[in-house]
């Protein structure tokens, strides 16, 4: 799989009283992530029906590029900032495009 592009869907559930803080933290990683080598696309979504529900839709040239992304200072820093603000652990799923 290392030679194939990778799609990642990462869902984050904010506590009801932390929505604005979580939004600001997540928005802060969008532009640095888009500038990373190997990033083909990165979008941050917020559910219209449930504002505590955030989803990142990511596309990477390879699994290695995505692993490098997870180790960047802006992601590790964001994860530290999110401690105590989330209703659950982030749900990160990795996919290969079949067709």
Secondary structure, 3 states (H helix, E strand, C coil): CCCCCEEEEEEEEECHHHHHHHHHHHHHHHHHHHCCCCEEEEEEEECCCCCCEEEEEEEECCHHHHHHHHCCHHHHHHHHHHCCCECCCCEEEEECCCC
